[in-house]
Each structure stands twice: as structure tokens, then as C-alpha cells.
């Protein structure tokens, strides 16, 4: 056998760009691929982080509002929230004006103090919403305790026409102590203390 019968294998070049494999990436393509990868990473990390920052800010503001309400001493102008009205069963009529409220909580009891002016029909709606009626009002009586008067700063002049009722519910539902200024029967002023004990 002669040497011509055995072809000599020439070594293959491993360098790219000789017609086989992937051509070399241009610097522009490398930059674009890295830019897209970095953008995706930033979005994957940045969006959740931004959401957490916004959520934390909202939570902090909400907590400060609740803290301010809890720290408030005395009656506040405005309506208690729907949840507060539902928990303490104080169905302030829609035509109520000059609404004020104050909530206290401790391990013994939670209380909601509310004051508002309404109409004669509004008073009837309020009383029936609680589960009582005008006939249950005891004339000439103020049944708000001296303790509650001290907390709210309410003043019940002996020269006014007062009527009161206490509506008792089975625990854990609240008991409402109600005093109404009936001096102007067409525009009565309602004072209510709703106390819930565990």
C-alpha cells in the first residue's frame, strides 16, 4: 500500500467565522442583547419594589389616620363610619345635621358617643332603627351618666325639655342610652351613648 492510498487528514480550524458554527456577534448586537437583559431584570425587580413602596406609604398614612382618630379626645365633627354605626347600632338618619361622634375602647367596654339634630320624622326613624319608639321616651329625664357627660363635655340645661330611654340588647350587642332635647319638637337634638361589652 502506497502513501497515496491513505489521504492525510488536515486539522480542522475551531475558529468561528470559517463558514461553520455561529458567526461572531457584532458589538452592536452584544450591546443590544445586554441592554434587553438588563431592562428585563430592572422591570422584574423594580415593579414589585415600587409597588411595595407605594403600598407601605398608603399603609403608613392609613395607620396615622387611625392613630389620630384613636388619640382624639372629645367629640369630632362629622359622621362615624358605616362600620362604626353598624357595630354600635346607631342608625343616624340621613337628614341628621351637626353630627358629632367619639369612640372609646378598653378591655372592659367599647363606647360610641354621638350627637345630632334631626326632624321629628328623623327621630322616629332613629328610634325604630334601634328597636324602640317615641312612646318609650321618659319625659323630664336625662339618663346620660355623669361619667359620660365628663367625657363628652355635653351640658344638659335644666331649662330644656328632655326625654330619655335606655335600649338594652343581649350581649354582645350594644346597649344604647339615649337622651333627646325636645325643646323644639320639630328639630330634636339626640344624644346617644352606645356601649358594647365583650
Buried (B, 14 or more C-beta within 10 A) or exposed (E): EEEEEEEEEEEEEEEEEEEEEEEEEEEEEEEEEEEEEEEEEEEEEEEEEEEEEEEEEEEEEEEEEEEEBEEEEEBBEEBBEEEBBEBBBBBBBEEBEEBBBBBBEEEEEBBBBBBBBBBEEBBBBBBEBBBBEBEBBEEEEBBBEEEBBEBBEBEEEEEEEBBBBBBEBEEEBBBBBBBBBBEEEEBBBBBBBBBBEE
